[in-house]
């Protein structure tokens, strides 16, 4: 997921109130280019992780450094070409609290109707570089899954971080945020992408 849009009106404190999670060791991992819309790996559901091993740990390391290199706040494995159900994040919520971590095999919890308060705000994606569009999503989200060691975990968030959790889980299900837009807004997002130059390395679609 891309950073908050520069025109977003919500004010974020310059310094986070606190950090939830553990910052990754960025001396590990290799930066990989980002796949963009049209690449088949982005448009099909990812496979569940069954082996919690060194390969998975290495993938998560690569994902963190790739996300930071692209200046994103969230990254799903298929955004670096790996069709595996895992995403990483380093994302603030609307109170400025910084959330850092990863989740394997995430499942988005169904919300009770009383908790489905929609927030319509600009959303962007590293796989649709340069494009933003307003999209309504619930302002609260929770996902359950596992960590890199297979331990059961649950992550919840509000505001912009809730949007991130939903956005990244969508990726692993084979959907991009523009798939949720009207035809008109989708066309506009693709126009924005066509008129922009990515600030990071991307994988060309053949």
C-alpha positions as CSV (number, residue, x, y, z in Angstrom):
1,X,0.0,0.0,0.0
2,X,1.2,3.5,-0.8
3,X,1.7,6.2,1.7
4,X,-1.1,8.5,2.6
5,X,-2.0,10.8,-0.2
6,X,-0.4,14.3,0.0
7,X,-3.9,15.8,-0.3
8,X,-5.4,13.8,2.6
9,X,-6.9,16.1,5.2
10,X,-6.3,14.0,8.3
11,X,-3.5,15.4,10.3
12,X,-0.8,13.0,11.4
13,X,1.5,13.9,14.2
14,X,5.1,14.4,13.1
15,X,6.4,11.9,15.6
16,X,4.5,8.7,16.4
17,X,2.9,8.6,19.8
18,X,4.3,5.0,20.2
19,X,5.3,2.0,18.1
20,X,3.3,-1.2,18.2
21,X,5.4,-4.1,17.0
22,X,9.1,-4.7,16.4
23,X,11.1,-2.9,13.8
24,X,12.7,-5.3,11.3
25,X,16.5,-5.8,10.8
26,X,16.9,-4.0,7.5
27,X,20.5,-5.3,7.2
28,X,18.9,-8.6,6.1
29,X,16.9,-9.0,2.9
30,X,17.2,-8.1,-0.8
31,X,15.2,-5.3,-2.5
32,X,13.0,-6.8,-5.2
33,X,11.1,-4.9,-7.9
34,X,7.4,-4.3,-7.5
35,X,4.9,-6.1,-9.8
36,X,2.3,-3.8,-11.3
37,X,-1.3,-4.2,-12.4
38,X,-1.6,-6.6,-15.2
39,X,0.9,-9.1,-13.9
40,X,-0.9,-12.4,-13.4
41,X,0.4,-13.0,-9.9
42,X,-1.6,-10.0,-8.7
43,X,-4.9,-11.3,-10.1
44,X,-5.2,-14.7,-8.5
45,X,-5.5,-15.9,-4.9
46,X,-2.2,-16.6,-3.2
47,X,-1.4,-20.0,-1.7
48,X,-1.4,-20.7,2.0
49,X,1.9,-21.0,3.8
50,X,2.5,-24.5,5.2
51,X,6.2,-24.4,6.0
52,X,7.4,-21.9,8.6
53,X,11.0,-22.2,7.8
54,X,14.1,-20.2,6.7
55,X,12.7,-19.6,3.3
56,X,9.7,-17.9,4.8
57,X,11.8,-15.8,7.1
58,X,14.0,-14.7,4.1
59,X,10.9,-13.8,2.1
60,X,9.6,-11.6,4.9
61,X,13.1,-9.9,5.2
62,X,13.0,-9.2,1.4
63,X,9.4,-7.9,1.7
64,X,10.3,-5.4,4.4
65,X,13.3,-3.9,2.6
66,X,11.4,-3.9,-0.7
67,X,8.5,-2.0,1.0
68,X,10.9,0.6,2.4
69,X,12.7,1.0,-0.9
70,X,9.4,1.8,-2.5
71,X,8.4,4.1,0.4
72,X,5.2,2.1,1.0
73,X,3.4,1.3,4.3
74,X,2.3,-2.2,3.4
75,X,3.4,-4.9,1.0
76,X,1.9,-8.3,0.0
77,X,4.1,-11.2,-1.2
78,X,2.6,-11.2,-4.7
79,X,3.7,-7.6,-5.1
80,X,7.2,-8.9,-5.4
81,X,6.1,-11.8,-7.5
82,X,5.6,-14.5,-4.9
83,X,2.1,-16.0,-4.7
84,X,2.2,-16.7,-1.0
85,X,-0.2,-15.6,1.7
86,X,1.9,-13.1,3.7
87,X,2.1,-9.4,4.0
88,X,4.3,-6.9,5.9
89,X,3.4,-3.4,7.2
90,X,4.9,-0.3,8.8
91,X,1.9,2.0,8.9
92,X,0.5,4.8,11.1
93,X,-3.1,4.9,12.3
94,X,-5.0,8.1,12.5
95,X,-3.7,8.8,16.0
96,X,-0.1,8.7,14.8
97,X,0.7,5.3,16.4
98,X,3.1,3.4,14.2
99,X,2.3,-0.3,13.6
100,X,5.1,-2.6,12.4
101,X,4.9,-6.3,11.7
102,X,4.0,-9.1,9.4
103,X,1.2,-11.7,9.2
104,X,1.1,-15.1,7.5
105,X,-2.2,-16.6,6.2
106,X,-4.3,-13.6,7.2
107,X,-8.1,-13.8,7.4
108,X,-10.0,-10.6,7.7
109,X,-12.6,-10.8,10.4
110,X,-16.3,-10.2,9.5
111,X,-17.5,-7.0,11.2
112,X,-20.7,-6.7,13.1
113,X,-23.0,-4.1,11.5
114,X,-22.5,-1.8,14.4
115,X,-18.8,-1.6,13.7
116,X,-19.1,-1.0,10.0
117,X,-18.5,2.8,10.1
118,X,-17.2,3.6,6.6
119,X,-14.4,6.1,6.0
120,X,-14.0,7.4,2.4
121,X,-10.4,8.5,1.9
122,X,-7.8,8.5,-0.8
123,X,-6.1,5.1,-1.3
124,X,-3.0,4.2,-3.3
125,X,-1.0,1.1,-4.2
126,X,2.6,0.4,-5.0
127,X,1.3,-1.9,-7.8
128,X,-0.7,1.0,-9.3
129,X,2.1,3.6,-9.1
130,X,1.2,7.3,-9.0
131,X,-2.5,6.8,-8.7
132,X,-4.9,7.6,-5.9
133,X,-8.7,7.4,-5.6
134,X,-11.2,7.8,-2.9
135,X,-12.5,4.5,-1.6
136,X,-14.9,3.8,1.3
137,X,-13.7,1.1,3.7
138,X,-14.6,0.3,7.3
139,X,-12.5,2.4,9.7
140,X,-11.8,-0.7,11.9
141,X,-10.3,-4.0,10.8
142,X,-8.9,-7.1,12.4
143,X,-7.0,-10.0,10.9
144,X,-6.1,-13.3,12.4
145,X,-3.2,-15.5,11.2
146,X,0.3,-16.6,12.1
147,X,3.7,-15.1,12.5
148,X,6.9,-16.4,10.8
149,X,7.2,-19.1,13.4
150,X,3.7,-20.4,13.1
151,X,2.4,-18.8,16.3
152,X,-1.3,-17.6,16.1
153,X,-1.6,-13.9,16.1
154,X,-4.4,-11.2,15.8
155,X,-3.9,-7.7,14.5
156,X,-6.4,-4.9,14.7
157,X,-6.3,-1.4,13.6
158,X,-8.3,1.8,13.1
159,X,-8.3,4.6,10.5
160,X,-5.4,4.5,8.0
161,X,-4.0,1.3,9.5
162,X,-7.4,-0.5,9.2
163,X,-7.4,0.5,5.5
164,X,-3.9,-1.0,5.2
165,X,-4.9,-4.3,6.7
166,X,-7.9,-4.6,4.3
167,X,-5.8,-3.5,1.3
168,X,-3.1,-6.0,1.9
169,X,-5.5,-8.9,2.6
170,X,-7.3,-8.0,-0.7
171,X,-3.9,-8.4,-2.5
172,X,-3.6,-12.0,-1.2
173,X,-7.1,-12.7,-2.4
174,X,-6.2,-11.5,-5.9
175,X,-7.7,-8.1,-5.8
176,X,-6.3,-4.6,-6.2
177,X,-8.0,-1.6,-4.6
178,X,-9.0,-0.3,-8.1
179,X,-11.1,-3.4,-8.5
180,X,-13.4,-1.9,-5.9
181,X,-13.8,1.4,-7.8
182,X,-16.5,2.5,-10.2
183,X,-15.6,2.1,-13.9
184,X,-15.1,5.9,-14.1
185,X,-12.8,6.1,-11.0
186,X,-10.8,3.0,-12.2
187,X,-10.3,4.6,-15.6
188,X,-9.1,7.8,-13.8
189,X,-6.7,5.8,-11.6
190,X,-5.2,4.1,-14.6
191,X,-4.8,7.4,-16.4
192,X,-2.9,8.8,-13.3
193,X,-0.6,5.7,-13.4
194,X,0.0,6.1,-17.2
195,X,1.0,9.8,-16.7
196,X,3.4,9.1,-13.8
197,X,6.8,7.6,-13.5
198,X,7.4,5.2,-10.6
199,X,9.9,6.3,-8.0
200,X,11.0,2.6,-7.5
201,X,11.9,-0.4,-9.6
202,X,9.0,-2.3,-11.1
203,X,8.6,-5.5,-13.1
204,X,7.6,-4.8,-16.7
205,X,4.5,-6.6,-17.9
206,X,5.2,-8.6,-21.1
